[in-house]
Amino acid sequence: MDEEYDVIVLGTGLKECILSGLLSVDGLKVLHMDRNDYYGGESTSLNLNQLWKRFRGEDKPPETLGSSRDYNVDMIPKFMMANGGLVRVLIHTDVTKYLNFKAVDGSFVYNKGKIHKVPANDVEALKSPLMGLFEKRRARKFFIYVQDYDENDPKSHEGLELNKVTARELISKYGLDDNTVDFIGHALALHRDDSYLGEPAMDFVKRMKLYAESLARFQGGSPYIYPLYGLGELPQAFARLSAVYGGTYMLSKPECKVEFENGKAFGVTSEGETAKCKKVVCDPSYLPDKVKKIGKVARAICIMSHPIPSTHDSHSVQVILPQKQLGRKSDMYLFCCSYSHNVAPKGKYIAFVLTEAETDNPQVELKAGTDLLGPIDEIFFDTYDRYEPTNQNDGDNCFISASYDATTHFETTVQDVIAMYSKITGKTLDLSVDLSAASAAEE
């Protein structure tokens, strides 16, 4: 271990594994260590026995739930947008050859006490019970504007400069009511709160286009895909990739103490040996004095014997509950996956309810979400703190990822990874890839 590396990565969470893969592909010499004896860190995937040990201590899971090893319960469950940033990164690194994806059945939104399919284009807008007749026509016109919008073709701009016009101004031009704006902003553009309304509309329109283009990819009921056997496959796929490029992975390395000289990191010590490096990449738990707490996520993990009601019997589904519908400061998310993605035994479904915590009582706070699930076999509640880095990268050579948020899709996670990549390498990640390289199995 007494070698010198370009980068030492600490923690095998999803962000760290993606970065380690990207840096290895770039030709850097990477050592990747984790204090745990399993992959994934915070974003690990647990079987039934591990789930029980974590939340119920010594108790054993009831036999009625089936075999422990048939469960792959992701602690940070997130779907991938079919044309989104993460899929582009996976293709860019060629890690897709180690993974099998399957399309996600449904994308829904909670509105006025009910769950509705998210309309994603002009045709679906006309059919959607979310809007009255006149509102449907207005929404259809807006969807057509977004579909036809091309940054490089001024004719498609209809006189609007989207880098200057706010999202609120764009929406008011089409006369859409608050109810429509609520589901478009949160379930299509995937904004986590309403602050986007005061920002330039370009990002809002690009997010809507990404949703529609992803939806068109697999002609499924949603724009999302998910790996068979869950997200636990991703860190291992990146470990294999890194090995191909000469990277080294080591699990069960206690301590992993970052060593500093004149305030700059120069290596990492574990079991009495120090590996030297130019840069350290890690999750917040490895450098707790260089991060600050910025919030916490409340989550409920449920095992069920049926799909979420009102989701057209979808075996895999995301439901977004916009903040305004619940009188909250941020959205709530439902995530459900099942035996069809090989994350549970036949007939079993894993559902999550997640939100940015506003109280210290997840059971009460998540009730709006858990009430939508129908009968539940088992339920676990917990919260985890969210941290973000406070250090100056160029001052200490340390690059720390932010904790995972409550969203049930990967768009925010991959933005952090891409920004970190640029800080570490000084380069911009080229994500113009052939998207057909990642295919998802149809039913």
Salt bridges, closest charged atoms under 4 A:
GLU3 OE1 - LYS29 NZ 2.69
ASP6 OD1 - LYS278 NZ 2.71
ASP26 OD2 - LYS427 NZ 3.37
ASP94 OD2 - LYS97 NZ 2.91
GLU124 OE2 - LYS117 NZ 3.50
GLU135 OE1 - ARG138 NH2 2.89
GLU151 OE1 - LYS206 NZ 3.28
GLU158 OE1 - LYS173 NZ 3.30
ASP182 OD1 - HIS186 NE2 3.95
ASP194 OD1 - HIS186 NE2 2.72
ASP203 OD2 - ARG207 NE 3.04
GLU259 OE1 - LYS257 NZ 3.25
GLU271 OE1 - LYS253 NZ 2.95
ASP331 OD2 - HIS186 ND1 2.52
GLU356 OE1 - ARG386 NE 2.84
GLU358 OE2 - ARG328 NH2 3.45
ASP360 OD1 - LYS296 NZ 2.57
GLU365 OE2 - ARG328 NH1 3.01
ASP371 OD2 - LYS367 NZ 2.63
ASP377 OD2 - LYS348 NZ 3.02
GLU378 OE1 - ARG56 NH1 3.00
ASP382 OD1 - ARG299 NE 2.65
ASP385 OD1 - LYS293 NZ 3.23
GLU388 OE2 - LYS292 NZ 3.69
ASP396 OD2 - LYS290 NZ 2.78
ASP405 OD1 - LYS78 NZ 2.90
ASP405 OD2 - ARG192 NH1 2.96
ASP416 OD2 - LYS15 NZ 2.76
GLU443 OE2 - LYS102 NZ 3.65
